[in-house]
């Protein structure tokens, strides 16, 4: 996708005269759940071209106890190479003007051999390579449920820094699952990376680790935090059964910073693009490679620095409008398959059920917290695709030249108009949908949470499907409010939401979130590219490195390169707000009673013959 003609020069006004200077460019690479993307930006942050390539996903096993989702770094790297060549061709940018590259990726586990640097298949039970190098356990892989439970039962102090519980989506439960299921001689050869660190490794040959990946997803506690000496906690690894990874100062996890390893905050210079990688990407060797981040964190980078017009209630009036402290009031919501909610603070803020606080992951010395919904885009897709009216409605949408979501949004408006309803919400006033089909990430942090419906009828029509779809969006908005309230109650000061990801295009959903949370929702200029845009800013930071390794502050780059979009304000209708407030109380009750019901049944079964049969 081309974003306009690229000029090799930047026009600069200097003392009432104009001069031309060579235009530098930066490449961002984003690896999501289903595709890899690349964009190329100029020195002002304007995107010149964008390309996407699907990546393969294998699901060898599934079931109630947790599905298996696998990918391949070989396949991912090939997709990245395709995308980079595409953006260079479409933008007509001189490859020699590319000065930096930044990466982001899903928080997935990548496995290589430490002796030969080859991909290690993660597919049980024999872990044989089928020729696809399936060495990535995707974040969505829920096979290590038992391992996550074992880890959380330790009540180790480091769990304070992941919201009190380590999620099955994080990487240490996955490493432990491999330890428990791999042949011992194969596990002994494994070294482990978060996917974004694996990509900077493939780009440079250097095994540098990012604070973002290891602190957020691997239980790494930065030196000096709560008495941490090495970052890795030896007693924790020994207790959960991964004591063999402690050997040689955790070399198979990346080592110890400054001893036998290197750790960096977002965008700091890892090294230059290797000759081999340069040839594969169609770029000159030596281009600066920035330390990567998890994809959601690239969404934070690509959105919250935008210059926007907000009221004094949504700004910290004690600081300049472009001061980094303004980020403390801004929640970044990165909404695609799932949604991540990211907030920065000057000091640590502990929020039950919200991951973090994490120090140094984006800006050294500052802390991040990460809430989340395990499935939002996937939830809407699932609720539609499993409805009996879906296929026929999809055909109607395609005939109208619209996607299913836009088509249903218009249909909902027509339904409200035809029935003289005061709002679409009024149509579902007695329909109560709870949507944690994949468990709850925040703030309940319970993987056993499931969905529930009150008010279900026998309606199989398109109208019935549309109302179910709207109720699903209502659930997403109400749960967003729950997460924001939990974070603010613990000490955050969130007053606005900066969205990114595919869901930004859903006008009704954005309106629901703004109204349910009673705060403005900011939509970025690059609705479909905010995450990869943020990754490109990491490339700009790496390219700014001086001989001593210091780089330009990330916030300064964000302030310069971020692009304003539009603001969605709370609807301001008192009746609508009162209705959503009532449904919010019911939503909270649905969550609470579901847990109570499970406890009642478990108590009734305890010690019974039925429980013995299940155990067997």
Helices and strands as residue ranges (DSSP letters): E 9-14, E 17-22, E 25-31, E 35-42, E 47-54, E 70-71, H 73-91, G 95-97, E 98-105, E 109-113, E 136-137, H 145-153, G 157-162, H 171-181, H 184-187, E 190-194, H 195-204, E 209-210, H 211-217, G 225-227, H 234-240, G 243-245, H 247-250, G 251-253, E 263-264, E 269-272, H 275-281, E 288-290, E 293-294, H 295-303, G 312-314, G 324-329, E 330-335, E 339-345, E 355-359, E 367-373, H 377-385, H 390-399, H 404-418, H 424-427, E 432-435, E 451-454, H 462-490, E 496-500, G 502-505, H 507-517, E 521-523, H 530-543, H 554-561, E 566-568, H 574-605, H 609-615
